[in-house]
Amino acid sequence: MVGVERLAIDSTADLGARAIRRVRRRLIPFLALLYFVAYLDRVNVGFAALQMNSALGLSPLDYGRGAGIFFLGYFLFEVPSNLALARLGARIWIARIAIVWGIVSMAMVLAVGPASFALLRFLLGVAEAGFFPGVVLYFTYWFPARERARALGQFYTASMAAGIIGSPLSGLLLQMRGVAGLDGWQWLFLAEGLPALILGIVALAYLDDGPGAARWLPPPEKAWLIETLAAEGDRPADARHATLRAGLWSPQVWLLSAVMFLIVTSGYGFSFFLPQIVKRLSGASDLEVAMWTAVPFLVAAIGIVIVAAHSDRTGERRWHVAGCGALAAAGLAASTAIAPPIAAFVALACAAIGLYAFIPPFWSLPTAFLRGAGAAAGIGLINSVGNLGGFTGPYLMGWMQGVSGDFRIGLRVLAASALCSALAVLTIRKAA
């Protein structure tokens, strides 16, 4: 009898493993490709700045403010976008987001000065609002809690691929200055915005709203996935976290929002100014700068996979997040105190590991206790408030560069923000 029970348990475990593998193969590559394009369209302004700032007459403050205003549009429409996804379905809503942001990204070629640059960046934020938190929410429809950090880590490495592949690609596109009467930075926005439009159309046919609609899942695997996810959502302890009110007003949600805000301030202040920092350190050409800028993203991608897998294997989240924040702070601070350019560059690469490996275990914290409408609202709120740091970081870096003439003071502020984020996450209750 014991042998029969053991066989049944092993059979169920094998069934679950097959289901998760199939879901990973189906969803993560496509969604990661979408995120690759989204992140590229969000941060390619850092490479465009190598030519665009002089072409449009942008001061360091104009550039920092315009680059960061993306996140104000993102903030205003984040929660409504996530609620719309939960109501209308992920397939239609993710496709809508991608199509619109592709159109707006290509429209960046129309910028003629500081005001139009800022307006188009704001509209890009409005268009893209809801994509990342929408995918985080979408993963709760497909992956049990114990699998989410690894799934998010695999998805999130696409942002590093945007740096690894997108950096040299952006450098090459900048070399197209004068082709068809367009500047290199204009070709960059056109060529990197078009894939979002195409992938958005593909998403309409490729994505499913949940396991129940997935014709590519064999019936036994589909049943296992639906039952497992339903059992997680039906736990009595989670009932109070399933309401819209819980998602918007829970103290834990607001604390997580503050943690996210602080690390995003550091992350986008870093990424939007990294090409200019590398240019200052190396004095290299635009193409060479683009190649060097890919290196921190490459090492960060390795860090993301290692940290996310270890976090899932141990089931521990807070210390993984805090450790990453501390590493980011140390790398950013060290880069301002080291004289040799190559050593400062290595410190920046270490900072990149901490800044980006932070994210997958972090998102396992709210998805561990939020459910239903509470998850849609809470995840959207955390990401929208947190991404206000995407305005704050570039704005501070641009302002401080304009005042001091270099990047060191700004990088030290970013280091302090990352350290505060690391300390704040340790105050979150383990139940979260």
C-alpha positions as CSV (number, residue, x, y, z in Angstrom):
1,M,0.0,0.0,0.0
2,V,2.8,2.4,0.9
3,G,4.5,1.6,-2.4
4,V,1.3,2.5,-4.3
5,E,1.0,5.8,-2.5
6,R,4.7,6.6,-3.2
7,L,4.1,5.8,-6.9
8,A,1.1,8.1,-7.0
9,I,3.1,10.9,-5.3
10,D,6.0,10.5,-7.7
11,S,3.6,10.4,-10.7
12,T,2.0,13.6,-9.6
13,A,5.4,15.3,-9.1
14,D,6.5,14.2,-12.6
15,L,3.2,15.5,-14.0
16,G,3.7,18.9,-12.3
17,A,7.3,19.1,-13.5
18,R,6.3,18.4,-17.1
19,A,3.6,21.1,-16.9
20,I,5.9,23.7,-15.5
21,R,8.6,22.9,-18.2
22,R,6.0,23.2,-20.9
23,V,4.7,26.5,-19.6
24,R,8.3,27.8,-19.4
25,R,9.1,26.8,-22.9
26,R,5.8,28.4,-24.3
27,L,5.7,31.7,-22.4
28,I,9.0,32.8,-21.2
29,P,10.9,33.1,-24.5
30,F,8.1,35.1,-26.1
31,L,7.5,37.4,-23.1
32,A,11.2,37.8,-22.6
33,L,11.6,38.9,-26.3
34,L,8.8,41.4,-25.7
35,Y,10.5,42.7,-22.6
36,F,13.8,42.9,-24.5
37,V,12.2,45.2,-26.9
38,A,10.4,47.2,-24.2
39,Y,13.5,47.7,-22.2
40,L,15.5,48.6,-25.3
41,D,12.8,51.2,-26.3
42,R,12.9,52.6,-22.7
43,V,16.6,53.0,-22.3
44,N,17.9,53.5,-25.8
45,V,17.6,57.2,-25.1
46,G,20.9,56.8,-23.2
47,F,22.7,56.0,-26.5
48,A,20.7,58.5,-28.5
49,A,21.9,61.1,-26.1
50,L,25.4,60.8,-27.5
51,Q,24.1,62.6,-30.7
52,M,20.6,63.8,-29.8
53,N,21.5,66.2,-27.0
54,S,23.5,68.5,-29.2
55,A,21.1,68.1,-32.1
56,L,18.1,69.1,-30.0
57,G,20.0,71.6,-27.8
58,L,19.4,69.5,-24.6
59,S,21.3,70.5,-21.4
60,P,22.1,67.8,-18.9
61,L,19.1,68.8,-16.9
62,D,16.8,68.8,-20.0
63,Y,18.0,65.3,-20.9
64,G,17.7,63.9,-17.3
65,R,14.2,65.4,-16.9
66,G,13.1,64.2,-20.3
67,A,14.5,60.8,-19.9
68,G,12.9,60.4,-16.5
69,I,9.5,61.9,-17.4
70,F,8.7,58.6,-19.1
71,F,8.1,57.2,-15.5
72,L,5.5,59.9,-14.7
73,G,3.3,58.7,-17.5
74,Y,4.1,55.1,-16.4
75,F,3.1,56.0,-12.8
76,L,-0.3,57.6,-13.7
77,F,-1.5,54.6,-15.8
78,E,0.1,51.6,-14.1
79,V,-2.6,50.5,-11.7
80,P,-5.5,51.2,-14.2
81,S,-3.5,49.2,-16.8
82,N,-3.1,46.2,-14.5
83,L,-6.8,46.3,-13.5
84,A,-7.7,46.4,-17.2
85,L,-5.5,43.3,-17.9
86,A,-7.2,41.4,-15.1
87,R,-10.6,42.4,-16.5
88,L,-10.1,42.1,-20.3
89,G,-7.5,39.4,-20.4
90,A,-3.7,39.3,-20.7
91,R,-3.7,38.4,-24.4
92,I,-5.5,41.5,-25.7
93,W,-4.0,43.9,-23.1
94,I,-0.4,42.9,-23.5
95,A,-0.8,43.0,-27.3
96,R,-2.4,46.5,-27.0
97,I,0.5,47.8,-24.9
98,A,3.2,46.5,-27.3
99,I,1.5,47.9,-30.4
100,V,1.0,51.4,-28.9
101,W,4.5,51.7,-27.4
102,G,6.0,50.6,-30.7
103,I,4.2,53.4,-32.5
104,V,5.2,56.1,-29.9
105,S,8.8,54.9,-29.8
106,M,9.1,55.4,-33.5
107,A,7.5,58.8,-33.2
108,M,10.6,59.9,-31.1
109,V,12.2,60.9,-34.5
110,L,9.8,63.8,-34.5
111,A,11.4,65.5,-31.4
112,V,12.8,68.9,-32.3
113,G,13.7,70.4,-28.9
114,P,13.4,69.9,-25.1
115,A,9.6,70.3,-24.9
116,S,8.8,67.8,-27.7
117,F,11.4,65.4,-26.4
118,A,9.8,65.5,-22.9
119,L,6.3,65.1,-24.3
120,L,7.1,62.1,-26.4
121,R,8.9,60.4,-23.5
122,F,5.9,61.0,-21.3
123,L,3.6,59.5,-24.0
124,L,6.0,56.5,-24.2
125,G,5.5,55.9,-20.5
126,V,1.8,56.1,-20.8
127,A,1.9,53.6,-23.7
128,E,4.1,51.1,-21.9
129,A,2.4,51.4,-18.5
130,G,1.3,48.0,-17.2
131,F,3.6,45.8,-19.2
132,F,6.1,44.6,-16.6
133,P,3.6,44.4,-13.7
134,G,1.1,42.8,-16.1
135,V,3.6,40.0,-16.8
136,V,4.3,39.6,-13.0
137,L,0.5,39.2,-12.5
138,Y,0.3,37.0,-15.6
139,F,2.9,34.7,-14.1
140,T,0.6,34.2,-11.1
141,Y,-1.9,32.6,-13.5
142,W,0.7,30.0,-14.7
143,F,3.4,29.4,-12.1
144,P,3.0,28.2,-8.5
145,A,4.6,30.5,-5.9
146,R,7.7,28.3,-5.4
147,E,8.5,28.6,-9.2
148,R,8.0,32.4,-9.6
149,A,11.4,33.8,-8.8
150,R,13.1,31.6,-11.3
151,A,10.5,32.3,-13.9
152,L,10.8,36.1,-13.3
153,G,14.6,35.8,-13.3
154,Q,14.5,34.1,-16.7
155,F,12.1,36.7,-18.0
156,Y,14.0,39.6,-16.5
157,T,17.3,38.6,-18.0
158,A,15.8,40.0,-21.2
159,S,16.5,43.5,-19.8
160,M,20.1,42.5,-19.6
161,A,20.0,41.2,-23.2
162,A,18.8,44.6,-24.1
163,G,22.0,46.0,-22.8
164,I,24.2,43.1,-24.1
165,I,22.8,43.1,-27.6
166,G,21.1,46.4,-27.7
167,S,24.3,48.4,-26.8
168,P,26.3,47.4,-29.9
169,L,23.2,47.5,-32.0
170,S,22.5,51.1,-30.9
171,G,26.1,51.9,-31.6
172,L,25.8,50.6,-35.1
173,L,22.5,52.5,-35.7
174,L,24.2,55.7,-34.6
175,Q,26.6,55.2,-37.5
176,M,23.7,55.7,-39.9
177,R,23.9,59.4,-39.6
178,G,22.8,61.1,-42.9
179,V,21.2,58.0,-44.4
180,A,17.9,59.0,-46.1
181,G,18.3,62.4,-44.5
182,L,18.0,61.2,-41.0
183,D,20.4,61.5,-38.1
184,G,21.8,58.3,-36.4
185,W,19.7,58.8,-33.3
186,Q,16.6,59.0,-35.4
187,W,17.4,55.7,-37.1
188,L,17.9,54.2,-33.6
189,F,14.4,55.1,-32.5
190,L,12.8,53.9,-35.8
191,A,14.7,50.5,-36.0
192,E,14.2,49.7,-32.3
193,G,10.5,50.7,-32.1
194,L,9.3,48.7,-35.1
195,P,9.7,45.2,-33.4
196,A,7.3,46.1,-30.6
197,L,4.6,46.8,-33.2
198,I,5.2,43.5,-34.9
199,L,5.4,41.5,-31.7
200,G,2.2,43.1,-30.4
201,I,0.3,41.8,-33.4
202,V,1.8,38.3,-32.9
203,A,0.8,38.3,-29.2
204,L,-2.9,38.4,-30.2
205,A,-2.5,34.9,-31.7
206,Y,0.2,33.5,-29.5
207,L,-0.8,34.2,-25.9
208,D,-3.6,32.7,-23.8
209,D,-5.3,34.3,-20.8
210,G,-4.7,31.3,-18.5
211,P,-4.2,27.5,-18.4
212,G,-7.8,26.9,-19.0
213,A,-7.6,28.4,-22.5
214,A,-4.3,26.8,-23.4
215,R,-4.9,24.2,-26.2
216,W,-1.2,23.4,-26.2
217,L,-1.3,21.9,-22.6
218,P,-2.2,18.2,-22.4
219,P,-5.4,17.7,-20.3
220,P,-3.6,16.0,-17.3
221,E,-1.0,18.8,-17.1
222,K,-3.7,21.5,-17.6
223,A,-5.8,19.9,-14.8
224,W,-2.7,19.7,-12.4
225,L,-1.8,23.4,-13.1
226,I,-5.4,24.6,-12.5
227,E,-5.8,22.6,-9.3
228,T,-2.5,23.6,-7.9
229,L,-3.0,27.3,-8.5
230,A,-6.5,27.2,-7.2
231,A,-5.3,25.5,-4.0
232,E,-2.8,28.3,-3.4
233,G,-5.4,30.9,-4.0
234,D,-8.0,29.3,-1.7
235,R,-5.8,29.3,1.5
236,P,-7.7,31.0,4.3
237,A,-4.7,33.1,5.2
238,D,-4.8,34.7,1.7
239,A,-8.4,35.7,1.7
240,R,-7.8,39.1,3.2
241,H,-5.2,39.9,0.5
242,A,-7.6,39.2,-2.4
243,T,-9.5,42.5,-2.4
244,L,-8.9,45.7,-4.2
245,R,-8.7,47.5,-0.9
246,A,-6.0,45.1,0.4
247,G,-3.9,45.7,-2.8
248,L,-4.1,49.5,-2.5
249,W,-3.9,50.1,1.3
250,S,-1.9,47.3,2.8
251,P,1.1,48.7,4.8
252,Q,3.2,45.8,3.4
253,V,2.3,46.9,-0.2
254,W,3.4,50.5,0.6
255,L,6.6,49.4,2.2
256,L,7.4,47.3,-0.8
257,S,6.6,50.3,-3.0
258,A,9.2,52.3,-1.0
259,V,11.8,49.5,-1.4
260,M,11.1,49.5,-5.2
261,F,11.3,53.3,-5.5
262,L,14.7,53.4,-3.9
263,I,16.3,50.7,-6.0
264,V,14.7,52.0,-9.2
265,T,16.1,55.5,-8.5
266,S,19.5,53.9,-8.5
267,G,18.9,51.6,-11.4
268,Y,17.7,54.1,-13.9
269,G,20.0,56.8,-12.8
270,F,22.7,54.3,-13.6
271,S,21.4,52.9,-16.9
272,F,20.4,56.2,-18.5
273,F,23.7,57.8,-17.8
274,L,26.0,54.7,-18.2
275,P,26.9,55.4,-21.9
276,Q,27.9,59.0,-21.0
277,I,29.9,57.8,-17.9
278,V,31.7,55.2,-20.1
279,K,32.4,58.0,-22.6
280,R,33.9,60.1,-19.9
281,L,36.0,57.3,-18.5
282,S,37.3,56.1,-21.9
283,G,37.1,58.9,-24.4
284,A,36.2,56.3,-26.9
285,S,34.0,56.6,-30.1
286,D,30.2,56.1,-29.9
287,L,30.5,52.6,-31.3
288,E,33.2,51.6,-28.8
289,V,31.2,53.1,-25.9
290,A,28.3,51.0,-27.0
291,M,30.4,47.9,-26.9
292,W,31.9,48.6,-23.5
293,T,28.4,49.4,-22.1
294,A,27.3,45.9,-22.9
295,V,29.7,44.4,-20.4
296,P,27.9,45.4,-17.1
297,F,24.7,44.0,-18.5
298,L,26.4,40.7,-19.4
299,V,27.7,40.1,-15.9
300,A,24.4,41.2,-14.5
301,A,22.5,38.6,-16.5
302,I,24.7,35.9,-15.0
303,G,24.0,37.3,-11.6
304,I,20.2,37.4,-12.1
305,V,20.1,33.7,-13.0
306,I,22.3,32.6,-10.1
307,V,20.5,34.7,-7.5
308,A,17.0,33.8,-8.7
309,A,17.7,30.1,-8.8
310,H,19.3,30.2,-5.3
311,S,16.3,32.2,-3.9
312,D,13.9,29.6,-5.3
313,R,16.0,26.7,-4.1
314,T,16.2,28.0,-0.5
315,G,12.8,29.7,-0.4
316,E,14.4,32.8,1.1
317,R,13.7,36.2,-0.4
318,R,14.4,39.2,1.9
319,W,18.2,38.5,2.4
320,H,18.7,37.9,-1.3
321,V,17.1,41.2,-2.1
322,A,19.0,43.1,0.7
323,G,22.3,41.5,-0.4
324,C,21.8,42.7,-3.9
325,G,21.0,46.2,-2.8
326,A,24.1,46.3,-0.6
327,L,26.2,45.1,-3.6
328,A,24.7,47.8,-5.8
329,A,25.5,50.5,-3.2
330,A,29.1,49.3,-2.8
331,G,29.7,49.2,-6.5
332,L,28.3,52.6,-7.2
333,A,30.2,54.2,-4.3
334,A,33.5,52.5,-5.2
335,S,33.3,53.7,-8.8
336,T,33.5,57.3,-7.6
337,A,36.5,56.6,-5.3
338,I,38.8,54.7,-7.7
339,A,41.1,56.6,-10.0
340,P,42.0,54.0,-12.7
341,P,39.2,54.1,-15.3
342,I,39.2,50.3,-15.8
343,A,38.8,49.7,-12.0
344,A,36.0,52.2,-11.9
345,F,34.4,50.4,-14.8
346,V,34.7,47.0,-12.9
347,A,33.0,48.6,-9.9
348,L,30.1,49.8,-12.1
349,A,29.8,46.2,-13.4
350,C,29.5,44.9,-9.8
351,A,26.8,47.6,-9.2
352,A,24.9,46.3,-12.2
353,I,24.8,42.8,-10.7
354,G,23.2,44.1,-7.5
355,L,20.8,46.5,-9.2
356,Y,19.3,43.9,-11.6
357,A,19.6,40.6,-9.6
358,F,17.6,42.5,-6.9
359,I,14.4,42.3,-9.0
360,P,13.3,38.6,-9.3
361,P,13.4,37.7,-5.6
362,F,11.9,41.1,-4.8
363,W,8.8,40.3,-6.9
364,S,8.4,37.0,-5.1
365,L,7.6,38.9,-2.0
366,P,4.3,40.6,-3.0
367,T,3.1,37.6,-5.2
368,A,3.5,35.4,-2.2
369,F,0.6,37.0,-0.3
370,L,-1.5,39.0,-2.8
371,R,-4.3,37.3,-4.6
372,G,-7.0,38.2,-7.2
373,A,-7.9,41.8,-7.4
374,G,-5.5,42.5,-4.6
375,A,-2.7,41.2,-6.7
376,A,-3.7,43.2,-9.8
377,A,-3.9,46.4,-7.8
378,G,-1.0,45.8,-5.4
379,I,1.5,44.7,-8.1
380,G,0.5,47.7,-10.2
381,L,0.8,50.0,-7.2
382,I,4.2,48.7,-6.2
383,N,5.5,49.0,-9.8
384,S,4.0,52.4,-10.4
385,V,5.2,54.1,-7.2
386,G,8.5,52.3,-7.5
387,N,9.1,53.4,-11.0
388,L,8.8,57.1,-10.0
389,G,12.4,56.4,-9.1
390,G,12.9,56.2,-12.9
391,F,12.1,59.9,-13.0
392,T,14.0,60.7,-9.8
393,G,17.3,59.0,-10.6
394,P,17.9,60.5,-14.1
395,Y,16.7,63.9,-12.9
396,L,19.1,63.9,-10.0
397,M,22.0,62.7,-12.2
398,G,21.3,65.3,-14.8
399,W,21.0,68.1,-12.2
400,M,24.1,67.1,-10.3
401,Q,26.1,66.7,-13.5
402,G,25.1,70.2,-14.6
403,V,26.1,71.6,-11.2
404,S,29.3,69.8,-10.5
405,G,30.5,69.0,-14.1
406,D,31.0,65.3,-13.5
407,F,29.0,62.1,-12.4
408,R,30.6,61.4,-9.0
409,I,28.2,63.2,-6.7
410,G,25.2,61.7,-8.5
411,L,26.6,58.2,-8.3
412,R,27.1,58.6,-4.5
413,V,23.4,59.6,-4.2
414,L,22.4,56.5,-6.2
415,A,24.6,54.4,-3.9
416,A,22.8,55.8,-0.8
417,S,19.4,55.1,-2.4
418,A,20.4,51.5,-3.0
419,L,21.6,51.0,0.5
420,C,18.4,52.4,2.0
421,S,16.4,50.0,-0.2
422,A,18.5,47.1,1.1
423,L,17.9,48.1,4.7
424,A,14.2,48.8,4.2
425,V,13.4,45.3,2.7
426,L,14.7,43.7,5.9
427,T,11.9,45.4,7.9
428,I,9.3,43.5,5.8
429,R,7.6,40.7,7.8
430,K,8.6,37.2,6.8
431,A,5.0,36.3,6.2
432,A,5.0,38.5,3.2
